[in-house]
Amino acid sequence: MEWTDQKTRCFWANPKNERYIRYHDEEWGVPVHDDQHLFEMLILESFQAGLSWECILNKRERFRAAFDDFDLEKVCRYGEEKINALCQDPGIVRNRRKIEAAVNNARIFQDIQKEYQSFSNYLWKWTDGKTIYETGKTRSDLSDAISADLKKRGMKFVGTTIIYAYLQAVGIIYSHEKGCFLEHMPH
């Protein structure tokens, strides 16, 4: 694939979408420990189910506005009126089940924060704080285990494929492909 900056990237990065290129180059695979960002990515990944990540990424700014910048406290308090308003928002994915799941998952996210002092502590404990390097997968034993635990706690739209993509996005799993200019994990 021809890139105007002569950098080779992972196959999925659309060279015609500047937002997607920035996401690939600056965000995807970078270890995240900030709970607010971890919450945003979890919600966005859950909305991706059945859609492309590019579709969600293109709507990200509208999602941020619609979901009060992913303010956990505010999302936890969303009631029927706010859910109905979100279902009418043409700038986001208007799937009632996913919107209701986002509110439900926010409350469980908050419970996990209380149990582990942060969601970051919960998430990174699965790998003892280490990043895993692997490519070419859409699920793993790790994503299976985290998915099962989140489902047991009551989260929705957190199947193993969604969780695997989430772990890649937040840098727990580093998956830049062979030949990508970011192939080698930073130490």
Secondary structure, 3 states (H helix, E strand, C coil): CCCCCCCCCCCCCCCCCHHHHHHHHHHCCCCCCCHHHHHHHHHHHHHHCCCCHHHHHHCHHHHHHHCHHHCHHHHHCCCHHHHHHHHCCCCCCCCHHHHHHHHHHHHHHHHHHHHHCCHHHHHHHCCCCCCEECCCCCCCHHHHHHHHHHHHHCCCCCCHHHHHHHHHHCCCEECCCCCCCCCCCCC
